[in-house]
Amino acid sequence: MAPLRVTPGHLALDTLQAIHAGGVRLELDPAARPAVRDSAGVVERAAQGDAPVYGVNTGFGKLASTRIDADRLDRLQLNLIRSHSVGVGEPLAPPVVRLMLALKAASLARGHSGVREAVIDALLAVFNAGLVPYVPSQGSVGASGDLAPLAHMTLALIGEGEMLVDGQRVPAADALRGAGLAPLRLAAKEGLALINGTQTSTALALHALLSFEPVLEAALVVGALTVDAARGSDGPFDPRIHVLRGQPGQIDVAQYYRALLAGSEIRVSHLTGDDRVQDPYSLRCQPQVVGACLDQLRHAALVLVREANAVTDNPLVFAGGAAGGEIVSGGNFHAEPVALACDACAVAIAEVGAIAERRIAMLIDANVSRLPPFLTADAGLNSGFMIAHVTAAALASENKSLAHPASVDSLPTSANQEDHVSMATFAARRLQAMIHNTAHILGIELLAAAQGIEFLRPLRSSTPLEAAHALLRETCPPLDEDRYLAPDIERATRLVGDGSLARILRTLPALPPLWIPA
């Protein structure tokens, strides 16, 4: 397999998705190396000079006014990594750490961080060897960069931390030796460049976005199946309605639903003789609700792709000019763009689950769905989906709490030097729990909608929705009477999360892409 070329500043979402998935090798675009060398030269000259330069020959944070002697500059960087490796909690998942390695390499390779090529090569070598630094998930406030998690990543690169090998923690020195790699030795500014930056929060946010993609596509398939199970109208998906409003996500979601429902015998069966005038909002407002969520997620994707290509450490190096280069302090490490994007994602993920929970409630309510109570033929003796809906309600309620914006909860650190922080790392990290909850809500809805379809036989739904129904029935039979339902929920949820239902949507022709290219 040919290596995937990393061109700094030009990482596209599909490239990030390939890095996240693993199984690829990375190589740095050779065109990036001259700028890296020029930048490193500026730092080397500053380290040898008399003027104080933050991060090169001074302390850090509140200690920035403390000057460090030239013969102790390498030790300064080593101490920085050791002192900042203070994370706690479960380790970050390998896909997140893979993204961290790649994003940090790409950022440093923009040539504005003052590191040597050897630093970037070390990051890519660890990635290509399949090594996963052990990085605790908690301990970053998302300003001055993701200091603690990136320090743990760097600690592994220098052979003092740990790696995850087959799920077990092993000394990094042993893992590097086994892969034929030498520990990285840090020079002036390099430790700071490695731990300043938003690569952990960005990696976590991309992990959430990519994890939610098949869940969102499954939500469209399952929501359409519920429309047919409830003998809902396809009138609310008429394109003329949505063009009048002009919201892109809404327009696209309505198109997805039209494609999924096209050709349904169930729809034809109640075009006449049905005395219902309008469906509940959870059916007819799906384009408006899910479309608005899609717009938020699309915006987040654009923000995260920009951030993946950004230079976010501090200070930054600008080579050239009459003075031979400048080192300028700023605040690109502040992850507010990531935090706000993640907060928007949280609300969108919660809303996709919330409207799905309402559809389940509608299906089990015989007065609204006109299906047997709780989707069971012998209600009373059997409870059917009564308590499965309670589980969905519990998960939807959890998501409401988790959707509280993290970005507004700044807490000053570093003796008030870092007096406003983004909380982006938590904002991104909590999204996995929300995705897990929403996927389970959709798994329950899938079971309920498929059960509703059973009561409408011999009528058939559309071709794609019958494919979804058949896929579920491969592992989950109809609920003819009460049985142990938790295993069915888990099996249905796997179809939501593993891309099985998403592939049904993706096979339909001429549909707009879920993500809009940057």
Solvent accessible surface area in square Angstrom, and as a share of the most:
residue,aa,sasa,rsa
1,M,183,0.82
2,A,87,0.67
3,P,60,0.38
4,L,51,0.26
5,R,121,0.44
6,V,1,0.01
7,T,45,0.26
8,P,17,0.11
9,G,24,0.23
10,H,142,0.63
11,L,5,0.03
12,A,49,0.38
13,L,33,0.17
14,D,101,0.53
15,T,25,0.15
16,L,0,0.00
17,Q,75,0.33
18,A,32,0.25
19,I,0,0.00
20,H,26,0.12
21,A,74,0.57
22,G,17,0.17
23,G,71,0.68
24,V,32,0.18
25,R,129,0.47
26,L,5,0.03
27,E,60,0.27
28,L,12,0.06
29,D,21,0.11
30,P,77,0.49
31,A,83,0.64
32,A,12,0.09
33,R,60,0.22
34,P,65,0.41
35,A,45,0.35
36,V,1,0.01
37,R,126,0.46
38,D,80,0.42
39,S,1,0.01
40,A,16,0.13
41,G,17,0.16
42,V,9,0.05
43,V,4,0.03
44,E,101,0.45
45,R,136,0.50
46,A,20,0.16
47,A,15,0.11
48,Q,136,0.61
49,G,31,0.30
50,D,127,0.66
51,A,66,0.51
52,P,94,0.59
53,V,27,0.15
54,Y,53,0.20
55,G,0,0.00
56,V,0,0.00
57,N,2,0.01
58,T,5,0.03
59,G,6,0.06
60,F,31,0.13
61,G,15,0.14
62,K,116,0.49
63,L,116,0.58
64,A,35,0.28
65,S,111,0.71
66,T,68,0.40
67,R,107,0.39
68,I,25,0.12
69,D,84,0.44
70,A,76,0.59
71,D,129,0.67
72,R,133,0.48
73,L,10,0.05
74,D,89,0.46
75,R,136,0.50
76,L,21,0.11
77,Q,0,0.00
78,L,45,0.22
79,N,66,0.34
80,L,5,0.02
81,I,0,0.00
82,R,103,0.37
83,S,69,0.45
84,H,47,0.21
85,S,21,0.14
86,V,100,0.58
87,G,14,0.14
88,V,94,0.54
89,G,36,0.35
90,E,133,0.60
91,P,45,0.28
92,L,7,0.04
93,A,40,0.31
94,P,57,0.36
95,P,29,0.18
96,V,1,0.01
97,V,0,0.00
98,R,54,0.20
99,L,0,0.00
100,M,0,0.00
101,L,0,0.00
102,A,0,0.00
103,L,2,0.01
104,K,2,0.01
105,A,1,0.00
106,A,1,0.01
107,S,3,0.02
108,L,2,0.01
109,A,2,0.01
110,R,89,0.32
111,G,5,0.05
112,H,59,0.26
113,S,0,0.00
114,G,3,0.03
115,V,2,0.01
116,R,91,0.33
117,E,36,0.16
118,A,45,0.35
119,V,0,0.00
120,I,0,0.00
121,D,54,0.28
122,A,22,0.17
123,L,0,0.00
124,L,10,0.05
125,A,33,0.25
126,V,4,0.02
127,F,13,0.05
128,N,34,0.18
129,A,46,0.36
130,G,57,0.55
131,L,21,0.11
132,V,17,0.10
133,P,0,0.00
134,Y,23,0.09
135,V,0,0.00
136,P,8,0.05
137,S,16,0.10
138,Q,76,0.34
139,G,52,0.50
140,S,13,0.08
141,V,40,0.23
142,G,1,0.01
143,A,4,0.03
144,S,13,0.09
145,G,2,0.02
146,D,0,0.00
147,L,38,0.19
148,A,4,0.03
149,P,3,0.02
150,L,0,0.00
151,A,0,0.00
152,H,26,0.12
153,M,0,0.00
154,T,0,0.00
155,L,24,0.12
156,A,0,0.00
157,L,3,0.02
158,I,17,0.08
159,G,14,0.14
160,E,81,0.36
161,G,10,0.10
162,E,56,0.25
163,M,0,0.00
164,L,27,0.13
165,V,59,0.34
166,D,139,0.72
167,G,61,0.58
168,Q,122,0.54
169,R,135,0.49
170,V,40,0.23
171,P,76,0.48
172,A,0,0.00
173,A,31,0.24
174,D,70,0.36
175,A,11,0.08
176,L,2,0.01
177,R,160,0.58
178,G,72,0.69
179,A,42,0.33
180,G,69,0.66
181,L,46,0.23
182,A,86,0.67
183,P,68,0.42
184,L,16,0.08
185,R,203,0.74
186,L,17,0.08
187,A,31,0.24
188,A,13,0.10
189,K,0,0.00
190,E,2,0.01
191,G,0,0.00
192,L,4,0.02
193,A,0,0.00
194,L,0,0.00
195,I,0,0.00
196,N,6,0.03
197,G,0,0.00
198,T,2,0.01
199,Q,7,0.03
200,T,1,0.00
201,S,0,0.00
202,T,1,0.01
203,A,0,0.00
204,L,8,0.04
205,A,2,0.02
206,L,0,0.00
207,H,24,0.11
208,A,2,0.01
209,L,3,0.02
210,L,12,0.06
211,S,29,0.19
212,F,1,0.00
213,E,20,0.09
214,P,20,0.13
215,V,3,0.02
216,L,1,0.01
217,E,8,0.04
218,A,0,0.00
219,A,2,0.02
220,L,1,0.01
221,V,0,0.00
222,V,0,0.00
223,G,0,0.00
224,A,0,0.00
225,L,1,0.00
226,T,0,0.00
227,V,3,0.01
228,D,1,0.01
229,A,0,0.00
230,A,1,0.01
231,R,63,0.23
232,G,1,0.01
233,S,35,0.23
234,D,58,0.30
235,G,37,0.35
236,P,23,0.14
237,F,1,0.01
238,D,33,0.17
239,P,58,0.36
240,R,181,0.66
241,I,78,0.40
242,H,1,0.00
243,V,97,0.56
244,L,160,0.80
245,R,150,0.55
246,G,44,0.42
247,Q,89,0.40
248,P,78,0.49
249,G,0,0.00
250,Q,5,0.02
251,I,55,0.28
252,D,20,0.11
253,V,1,0.00
254,A,0,0.00
255,Q,54,0.24
256,Y,5,0.02
257,Y,0,0.00
258,R,73,0.27
259,A,29,0.22
260,L,0,0.00
261,L,11,0.06
262,A,66,0.51
263,G,72,0.69
264,S,3,0.02
265,E,83,0.37
266,I,0,0.00
267,R,40,0.15
268,V,99,0.57
269,S,56,0.36
270,H,19,0.09
271,L,104,0.52
272,T,118,0.69
273,G,90,0.86
274,D,43,0.22
275,D,110,0.57
276,R,64,0.23
277,V,143,0.82
278,Q,121,0.54
279,D,15,0.08
280,P,50,0.31
281,Y,152,0.58
282,S,12,0.08
283,L,4,0.02
284,R,58,0.21
285,C,32,0.19
286,Q,0,0.00
287,P,0,0.00
288,Q,47,0.21
289,V,42,0.24
290,V,4,0.02
291,G,0,0.00
292,A,55,0.43
293,C,8,0.05
294,L,1,0.01
295,D,35,0.18
296,Q,86,0.38
297,L,1,0.00
298,R,16,0.06
299,H,101,0.45
300,A,0,0.00
301,A,4,0.03
302,L,53,0.26
303,V,15,0.09
304,L,0,0.00
305,V,15,0.09
306,R,146,0.53
307,E,22,0.10
308,A,3,0.03
309,N,19,0.10
310,A,26,0.20
311,V,16,0.09
312,T,4,0.02
313,D,2,0.01
314,N,11,0.05
315,P,1,0.01
316,L,25,0.12
317,V,0,0.00
318,F,91,0.38
319,A,46,0.36
320,G,44,0.43
321,G,71,0.68
322,A,122,0.95
323,A,91,0.70
324,G,29,0.28
325,G,15,0.14
326,E,109,0.49
327,I,39,0.20
328,V,70,0.40
329,S,71,0.46
330,G,47,0.45
331,G,42,0.41
332,N,79,0.40
333,F,35,0.14
334,H,50,0.22
335,A,0,0.00
336,E,50,0.22
337,P,65,0.41
338,V,0,0.00
339,A,0,0.00
340,L,98,0.49
341,A,5,0.04
342,C,0,0.00
343,D,11,0.06
344,A,24,0.19
345,C,4,0.02
346,A,0,0.00
347,V,79,0.45
348,A,2,0.01
349,I,1,0.01
350,A,11,0.09
351,E,74,0.33
352,V,1,0.00
353,G,0,0.00
354,A,26,0.20
355,I,12,0.06
356,A,0,0.00
357,E,15,0.07
358,R,127,0.47
359,R,2,0.01
360,I,0,0.00
361,A,17,0.13
362,M,12,0.05
363,L,0,0.00
364,I,15,0.08
365,D,56,0.29
366,A,34,0.26
367,N,138,0.71
368,V,58,0.33
369,S,0,0.00
370,R,121,0.44
371,L,7,0.04
372,P,37,0.23
373,P,62,0.39
374,F,61,0.25
375,L,0,0.00
376,T,2,0.01
377,A,84,0.65
378,D,73,0.38
379,A,47,0.36
380,G,75,0.73
381,L,147,0.73
382,N,13,0.07
383,S,47,0.30
384,G,12,0.11
385,F,3,0.01
386,M,71,0.32
387,I,103,0.52
388,A,9,0.07
389,H,29,0.13
390,V,78,0.45
391,T,57,0.33
392,A,0,0.00
393,A,37,0.29
394,A,54,0.42
395,L,27,0.14
396,A,8,0.06
397,S,59,0.38
398,E,92,0.41
399,N,1,0.00
400,K,141,0.60
401,S,86,0.56
402,L,54,0.27
403,A,14,0.11
404,H,116,0.52
405,P,53,0.33
406,A,6,0.05
407,S,7,0.04
408,V,108,0.62
409,D,92,0.48
410,S,35,0.22
411,L,126,0.63
412,P,67,0.42
413,T,44,0.26
414,S,43,0.28
415,A,73,0.56
416,N,103,0.53
417,Q,99,0.44
418,E,33,0.15
419,D,91,0.47
420,H,97,0.43
421,V,0,0.00
422,S,0,0.00
423,M,36,0.16
424,A,0,0.00
425,T,3,0.02
426,F,81,0.34
427,A,0,0.00
428,A,0,0.00
429,R,68,0.25
430,R,10,0.04
431,L,1,0.01
432,Q,58,0.26
433,A,49,0.38
434,M,0,0.00
435,I,11,0.06
436,H,111,0.50
437,N,7,0.04
438,T,0,0.00
439,A,8,0.06
440,H,22,0.10
441,I,0,0.00
442,L,0,0.00
443,G,0,0.00
444,I,0,0.00
445,E,0,0.00
446,L,0,0.00
447,L,7,0.04
448,A,0,0.00
449,A,0,0.00
450,A,0,0.00
451,Q,8,0.04
452,G,0,0.00
453,I,0,0.00
454,E,46,0.20
455,F,66,0.28
456,L,17,0.08
457,R,77,0.28
458,P,124,0.78
459,L,61,0.30
460,R,120,0.44
461,S,8,0.05
462,S,1,0.01
463,T,114,0.66
464,P,16,0.10
465,L,0,0.00
466,E,15,0.07
467,A,47,0.36
468,A,0,0.00
469,H,13,0.06
470,A,56,0.44
471,L,44,0.22
472,L,0,0.00
473,R,49,0.18
474,E,134,0.60
475,T,69,0.40
476,C,0,0.00
477,P,71,0.45
478,P,43,0.27
479,L,8,0.04
480,D,112,0.58
481,E,116,0.52
482,D,65,0.34
483,R,88,0.32
484,Y,165,0.63
485,L,26,0.13
486,A,51,0.40
487,P,38,0.24
488,D,3,0.01
489,I,21,0.11
490,E,81,0.36
491,R,73,0.27
492,A,0,0.00
493,T,13,0.07
494,R,139,0.51
495,L,22,0.11
496,V,0,0.00
497,G,33,0.32
498,D,82,0.43
499,G,5,0.05
500,S,16,0.11
501,L,0,0.00
502,A,0,0.00
503,R,128,0.47
504,I,22,0.11
505,L,7,0.04
506,R,126,0.46
507,T,106,0.61
508,L,32,0.16
509,P,112,0.70
510,A,98,0.76
511,L,38,0.19
512,P,30,0.19
513,P,78,0.49
514,L,15,0.08
515,W,28,0.10
516,I,79,0.40
517,P,108,0.68
518,A,105,0.82
